[in-house]
Amino acid sequence: MTNKKKLWSIFGPVIVAALLAFIFFCLPWSGHHSAATEQRAAVSLSPTVFKNRSLKVQALSGRRSKYAPFFGSSEFNRMDRYHPAVMAERYHSYRPFMFGSRGTQSLPQLFNMTMMPQQMQGKKAVYVISPQWFVKRGVMPSAFKYYNGAYANLMWLRQANPQSAYDRYTAKRLIQLLGDDGSISSYANKISKGQSLSKWDRWVINSKITLLHHEDNLFSGFFIKDNYGRRIKPKARLLPEQLNYADLTAAAIKQHDRASSNNNFGVLNSFYNRRMRGHIKSTANSQKNFDYTKSPEYGDLEVVLNQFHKTNTNVIFMITPVNAKWEKHTGMSMPMYYRTVRKIKTQLRSQGFNNIIDYSHKGNQDGFMQDTIHIGWAGWVDFDRQTAPFLEQSQPKPKYHMNDAFLSKEWLNLNPTKANLKQFKSNHQIK
């Protein structure tokens, strides 16, 4: 056997397999998903659904789509019988398509949204904001990388405008979170400096997007957790046929009292056993130095608001509470927490985002909290009471007026006293 034949016998099958794989991924697969797959995906809270495109685009497409996007983080995994998806299953015409798990803060949500701008154009959405996101460093790089894959990054880069202060800010954050190595960061670096991508850059980006699009169409419907079948549909059967919020609230409080009987914090028994038992002494005053008033998260929230502005999406926001008994134990400053909420609400209202459910003072209300930082039971009932009319009834068209001063270091690091907020608004001609 000649050397050429020997080499071919060794490397030939590998080359052929690589070519076949390349052709396979280049084929234009339809990527159509069944209604049952959409249903599972909507409440799966899967990172696969979050970071890819085909499932969410299909579910949210069309004027008559029953799915409404709900953006948030780990609170969506608290699936008791009053959870928004359970309540919608039993009582409402819409179905939440939920984007949220631990670590999906504003910047991951931005990249999620930029994969489906047409599906959000002129539509309604729910956005949950947790003040606990607004830590000194903002979203952790590990969480950002986990939820934000190459597909989302490339889709964002393809539409990024180097003349936009919002896109330059996002590009800088992308480099901070991914590091300055690799092609994504090199493209982002150009955007951050106000430079346009070259024709070659765009050809490479589009080629990669095509491959990832085909891969997404092929595999995105697999390995989706069936929260709908196991956690949503069975609980919907436990709710009464007629919707009565007063009755549901009373029932939710009773259920809370039964389910939180082994502790003094009003948290779910299983949560107390798993996360708190044996750690009570060590957690006393453990949060006394927490500060959410200064964070890059304010800038990350601003680019999300700008995306809503670009797609003219009518949004209702919910600001989450904290368990009052737990915060008293850990020593977290509630005045600091309320200043944080004031800063968030100033940023929203100053730009025309006026639909706000502020739960920051609800942390001591009976049955409102499921654990230390997440609502449940009566909290979910009230959340449904306020979001359902917004989603099901006609609403005035939003009138947004963006101000990129909210991207500035001045704003990110501003101590939100009333005097400082007033001065900031005066300095930047903000109403």
Legacy VTK file of the C-alpha trace (Angstrom):
# vtk DataFile Version 3.0
C-alpha trace
ASCII
DATASET POLYDATA
POINTS 431 float
0.000 0.000 0.000
1.380 3.389 -0.998
1.820 6.198 1.505
-1.046 8.126 -0.115
-3.385 5.182 0.318
-2.256 4.705 3.920
-2.895 8.362 4.697
-6.300 8.192 3.018
-7.246 5.068 4.969
-6.422 6.929 8.187
-7.737 10.420 7.476
-10.228 9.769 4.673
-13.117 8.654 6.867
-12.570 11.653 9.148
-12.609 14.088 6.222
-15.711 12.468 4.715
-17.500 12.529 8.099
-16.607 16.209 8.558
-17.906 17.058 5.080
-21.130 15.143 5.661
-21.628 16.898 9.001
-21.023 20.277 7.373
-23.531 19.532 4.607
-26.014 18.209 7.192
-25.912 21.434 9.203
-26.107 23.568 6.059
-29.332 21.964 4.852
-32.391 24.229 5.272
-34.290 22.260 7.890
-37.794 23.600 8.480
-37.513 23.774 12.266
-41.277 23.603 12.810
-42.273 22.637 16.365
-45.515 21.094 17.508
-47.970 22.939 19.749
-47.107 20.500 22.538
-43.407 21.368 22.237
-44.229 25.090 22.388
-46.311 24.422 25.483
-43.446 22.652 27.227
-40.921 25.258 26.145
-43.022 28.149 27.493
-42.574 27.025 31.112
-39.433 24.899 30.826
-37.151 27.757 32.002
-34.576 25.992 29.854
-31.273 27.672 28.981
-31.565 25.962 25.580
-34.787 27.839 24.857
-33.348 31.040 26.322
-30.141 31.145 24.285
-31.553 29.829 20.993
-34.238 31.166 18.710
-36.597 28.901 16.791
-38.936 27.824 19.598
-39.556 31.249 21.075
-39.864 32.888 17.660
-42.457 30.350 16.539
-44.433 30.571 19.794
-44.510 34.372 19.870
-45.116 34.887 16.152
-48.370 36.042 14.670
-51.061 38.453 15.736
-53.097 35.692 17.335
-50.292 34.151 19.375
-51.603 33.255 22.810
-48.117 33.511 24.346
-46.970 36.647 26.167
-43.280 37.031 27.064
-42.508 37.154 30.789
-38.922 38.239 31.526
-37.386 37.732 34.959
-35.134 35.414 36.911
-35.439 32.701 39.566
-38.906 33.673 40.865
-40.523 31.921 37.887
-39.343 28.548 39.193
-41.591 28.945 42.303
-44.460 26.997 40.736
-47.160 26.728 43.371
-50.843 26.574 42.375
-51.046 30.398 42.082
-48.054 30.717 39.759
-48.757 32.947 36.695
-48.665 29.980 34.303
-51.085 27.997 36.474
-53.479 30.933 36.813
-53.332 31.572 33.061
-54.007 27.900 32.331
-57.136 28.028 34.470
-58.531 31.509 33.909
-56.970 33.539 31.093
-56.770 33.773 27.314
-52.979 34.236 27.239
-50.155 31.895 28.240
-46.873 33.166 29.734
-43.755 32.284 27.777
-41.259 32.516 30.604
-37.662 33.621 30.224
-36.058 33.461 33.627
-33.781 31.456 35.866
-31.147 32.293 38.420
-28.699 34.683 36.756
-30.894 35.916 33.888
-30.533 39.583 34.732
-30.981 42.491 32.361
-28.045 41.946 30.004
-28.795 38.260 29.264
-32.407 39.319 28.712
-31.301 41.968 26.219
-29.524 39.384 24.059
-32.541 37.125 24.400
-34.817 39.906 23.119
-32.612 40.865 20.176
-33.139 37.366 18.771
-36.875 38.039 18.357
-37.464 41.753 17.624
-40.250 41.149 15.101
-42.099 38.992 17.623
-42.023 41.824 20.176
-42.934 44.622 17.806
-45.985 46.415 19.175
-46.742 43.576 21.611
-47.122 43.444 25.403
-44.647 41.988 27.886
-44.062 41.480 31.607
-40.668 42.294 33.112
-39.706 41.379 36.672
-36.914 43.428 38.263
-35.145 42.196 41.382
-33.201 44.818 43.379
-30.819 41.992 44.345
-29.480 42.129 40.770
-27.961 45.551 41.454
-24.779 44.433 43.180
-21.428 46.151 42.755
-20.282 43.946 39.844
-23.670 43.369 38.208
-24.341 40.078 36.454
-21.661 37.434 37.049
-19.605 36.507 33.936
-20.286 32.803 34.550
-24.053 33.367 34.560
-23.878 35.554 31.475
-21.889 32.924 29.547
-24.214 30.135 30.675
-27.322 31.835 29.298
-25.788 33.731 26.425
-24.376 31.597 23.642
-22.636 32.422 20.373
-25.942 32.493 18.490
-27.345 35.366 20.571
-24.045 37.254 20.530
-23.769 37.030 16.742
-27.403 38.024 16.242
-26.784 41.112 18.367
-23.556 41.976 16.536
-25.296 41.734 13.165
-27.719 44.520 14.110
-25.379 46.586 16.324
-25.013 50.232 15.366
-21.612 51.742 16.277
-23.189 55.218 16.236
-25.577 54.256 19.053
-24.494 55.012 22.622
-26.610 52.049 23.700
-24.828 49.614 21.389
-21.388 50.976 22.272
-22.227 50.465 25.952
-23.457 46.920 25.290
-20.319 46.095 23.303
-18.112 47.229 26.189
-20.121 45.112 28.631
-19.878 42.137 26.284
-16.085 42.402 26.305
-16.027 42.765 30.100
-18.086 39.609 30.545
-16.529 37.436 27.826
-12.946 38.668 28.060
-11.030 40.326 25.244
-10.039 37.122 23.419
-11.950 35.535 20.557
-13.825 36.728 17.496
-16.951 37.892 19.364
-14.885 40.243 21.496
-12.917 41.502 18.490
-16.149 42.437 16.712
-17.550 43.975 19.899
-14.353 45.988 20.309
-14.954 47.662 16.956
-18.525 48.538 17.909
-17.412 49.900 21.288
-15.012 52.274 19.499
-17.695 53.504 17.111
-16.238 51.559 14.164
-18.350 49.702 11.611
-17.809 46.013 10.961
-16.144 45.206 7.641
-17.828 43.300 4.814
-15.668 40.310 5.704
-16.729 40.537 9.366
-20.362 40.545 8.317
-19.878 37.612 5.933
-18.287 35.548 8.716
-21.016 36.541 11.200
-23.800 35.683 8.741
-22.180 32.338 7.867
-21.941 31.364 11.525
-25.524 32.476 12.155
-26.726 30.275 9.270
-25.037 27.209 10.746
-26.338 27.931 14.244
-29.816 28.567 12.827
-29.879 25.114 11.228
-28.508 23.505 14.386
-31.179 25.286 16.431
-33.948 24.095 14.089
-32.716 20.539 14.421
-32.144 20.193 18.144
-33.934 22.930 20.120
-37.067 20.846 20.648
-35.188 18.087 22.479
-34.438 17.709 26.194
-36.940 20.321 27.370
-38.063 19.833 30.948
-41.784 19.080 31.111
-42.796 21.568 33.776
-46.127 21.965 32.019
-47.136 18.328 32.430
-45.672 17.858 35.904
-46.072 21.221 37.634
-48.546 23.455 35.780
-51.447 21.398 34.447
-51.978 19.294 37.628
-52.016 22.423 39.816
-54.497 24.212 37.538
-57.045 21.493 38.347
-56.761 22.432 42.043
-58.051 25.959 41.458
-61.783 26.750 41.646
-63.636 27.127 38.352
-64.601 30.765 38.943
-61.924 33.415 39.381
-62.352 35.342 42.627
-59.220 37.091 43.851
-60.459 37.647 47.408
-61.225 33.936 47.807
-57.928 32.924 46.192
-55.977 35.260 48.475
-57.624 33.812 51.583
-56.937 30.264 50.371
-53.333 31.166 49.487
-52.678 32.534 52.982
-54.053 29.354 54.551
-51.878 27.232 52.279
-48.861 29.361 53.181
-49.529 28.877 56.893
-49.671 25.090 56.474
-46.616 24.942 54.204
-44.375 27.127 56.420
-45.129 25.588 59.799
-41.618 24.541 60.847
-39.952 27.996 60.989
-40.410 31.581 62.160
-39.538 33.182 58.822
-42.675 32.234 56.910
-40.723 30.321 54.270
-41.580 26.999 52.683
-40.761 24.112 55.026
-38.620 22.311 52.444
-36.668 25.506 51.732
-36.014 25.996 55.430
-34.842 22.389 55.832
-32.601 22.503 52.774
-31.163 26.030 52.921
-31.597 27.545 56.375
-31.682 24.946 59.126
-28.369 24.903 60.963
-27.310 28.283 59.554
-29.437 30.690 61.551
-26.679 31.875 63.902
-24.106 32.251 61.132
-26.442 34.330 58.948
-27.326 36.878 61.642
-26.333 40.382 60.394
-24.722 38.773 57.334
-26.267 41.341 54.947
-25.708 44.521 56.934
-23.167 45.834 54.410
-25.202 45.033 51.289
-25.654 47.955 48.899
-27.700 47.866 45.696
-27.635 51.582 44.939
-24.473 51.556 42.779
-24.134 48.973 40.026
-23.520 48.446 36.286
-26.927 46.748 36.359
-28.557 50.186 35.997
-26.837 50.567 32.625
-27.789 47.015 31.674
-31.406 47.790 32.543
-31.203 50.903 30.380
-30.224 48.965 27.235
-33.189 46.641 27.882
-35.485 49.667 28.105
-34.057 50.944 24.850
-34.808 47.595 23.219
-38.422 47.872 24.374
-38.429 51.373 22.887
-37.080 50.071 19.542
-39.778 47.404 19.324
-42.492 49.655 20.802
-43.288 46.930 23.339
-45.826 47.855 26.007
-44.374 46.571 29.274
-45.613 46.143 32.812
-42.815 45.916 35.402
-42.847 44.190 38.759
-40.296 45.118 41.445
-39.834 42.216 43.825
-40.052 42.337 47.643
-37.792 40.719 50.223
-38.906 38.648 53.186
-39.117 41.217 56.010
-38.408 38.696 58.789
-35.345 37.368 57.014
-33.970 40.822 56.237
-34.395 41.863 59.862
-32.424 38.759 60.863
-29.643 39.359 58.329
-29.468 43.086 59.059
-29.958 44.275 55.484
-30.727 47.993 55.438
-34.306 48.469 54.289
-33.794 52.236 53.775
-31.018 51.272 51.319
-33.398 48.832 49.633
-36.094 51.484 49.269
-33.569 53.975 47.837
-32.640 51.318 45.271
-36.289 50.927 44.313
-36.631 54.711 44.069
-33.683 54.815 41.674
-35.130 52.013 39.519
-38.535 53.686 39.381
-36.957 57.053 38.500
-35.169 55.427 35.574
-38.396 53.797 34.391
-40.841 56.673 34.798
-38.482 59.356 33.496
-38.519 57.580 30.132
-42.211 56.765 29.899
-42.272 53.275 31.419
-45.158 53.946 33.755
-46.737 50.518 34.296
-45.052 49.472 37.555
-46.123 47.021 40.237
-44.007 47.948 43.249
-43.939 45.132 45.815
-40.980 46.502 47.763
-43.142 47.102 50.855
-44.988 43.766 50.677
-42.344 41.589 52.297
-44.177 41.453 55.622
-47.631 40.728 54.200
-49.285 37.416 55.138
-48.610 34.629 52.684
-46.793 36.882 50.200
-43.306 35.322 50.296
-42.383 31.722 49.522
-38.806 32.010 50.744
-36.306 34.733 51.640
-36.477 36.705 48.373
-39.170 35.143 46.156
-42.899 35.705 46.144
-45.414 32.855 46.165
-48.945 31.997 47.239
-50.750 35.306 47.959
-47.971 37.191 46.182
-48.645 35.353 42.942
-52.402 35.924 43.334
-51.894 39.679 43.545
-49.411 39.592 40.685
-52.028 37.898 38.510
-54.671 40.394 39.635
-52.527 43.239 38.290
-50.956 41.688 35.189
-53.958 39.858 33.712
-55.999 43.023 32.942
-52.905 44.617 31.390
-52.398 41.635 29.080
-56.025 40.906 28.237
-57.437 44.413 27.863
-56.601 47.165 25.392
-53.921 49.559 26.679
-52.835 53.048 25.614
-49.856 52.986 23.287
-46.604 53.679 25.142
-44.782 56.961 24.634
-41.132 56.355 25.425
-38.461 59.064 25.451
-35.015 57.626 26.027
-32.097 59.477 27.597
-28.640 57.917 27.389
-27.599 59.789 30.557
-28.860 56.648 32.293
-25.866 54.821 30.768
-23.388 57.202 32.391
-21.072 56.362 35.271
-22.663 59.305 37.045
-25.998 57.460 37.084
-24.575 53.985 37.738
-22.770 55.289 40.826
-25.338 57.832 41.993
-26.444 57.606 45.611
-30.226 57.892 45.064
-31.207 60.380 47.739
-34.146 62.561 46.762
-31.836 65.556 46.407
-29.358 63.657 44.199
-32.108 62.307 41.951
-33.584 65.776 41.551
-30.169 67.240 40.697
-29.421 64.474 38.175
-32.712 65.047 36.393
-32.087 68.790 36.319
-28.547 68.341 34.966
-29.735 66.135 32.110
-33.057 67.855 31.369
-35.075 64.849 32.456
-38.714 65.431 33.338
LINES 1 432
431 0 1 2 3 4 5 6 7 8 9 10 11 12 13 14 15 16 17 18 19 20 21 22 23 24 25 26 27 28 29 30 31 32 33 34 35 36 37 38 39 40 41 42 43 44 45 46 47 48 49 50 51 52 53 54 55 56 57 58 59 60 61 62 63 64 65 66 67 68 69 70 71 72 73 74 75 76 77 78 79 80 81 82 83 84 85 86 87 88 89 90 91 92 93 94 95 96 97 98 99 100 101 102 103 104 105 106 107 108 109 110 111 112 113 114 115 116 117 118 119 120 121 122 123 124 125 126 127 128 129 130 131 132 133 134 135 136 137 138 139 140 141 142 143 144 145 146 147 148 149 150 151 152 153 154 155 156 157 158 159 160 161 162 163 164 165 166 167 168 169 170 171 172 173 174 175 176 177 178 179 180 181 182 183 184 185 186 187 188 189 190 191 192 193 194 195 196 197 198 199 200 201 202 203 204 205 206 207 208 209 210 211 212 213 214 215 216 217 218 219 220 221 222 223 224 225 226 227 228 229 230 231 232 233 234 235 236 237 238 239 240 241 242 243 244 245 246 247 248 249 250 251 252 253 254 255 256 257 258 259 260 261 262 263 264 265 266 267 268 269 270 271 272 273 274 275 276 277 278 279 280 281 282 283 284 285 286 287 288 289 290 291 292 293 294 295 296 297 298 299 300 301 302 303 304 305 306 307 308 309 310 311 312 313 314 315 316 317 318 319 320 321 322 323 324 325 326 327 328 329 330 331 332 333 334 335 336 337 338 339 340 341 342 343 344 345 346 347 348 349 350 351 352 353 354 355 356 357 358 359 360 361 362 363 364 365 366 367 368 369 370 371 372 373 374 375 376 377 378 379 380 381 382 383 384 385 386 387 388 389 390 391 392 393 394 395 396 397 398 399 400 401 402 403 404 405 406 407 408 409 410 411 412 413 414 415 416 417 418 419 420 421 422 423 424 425 426 427 428 429 430
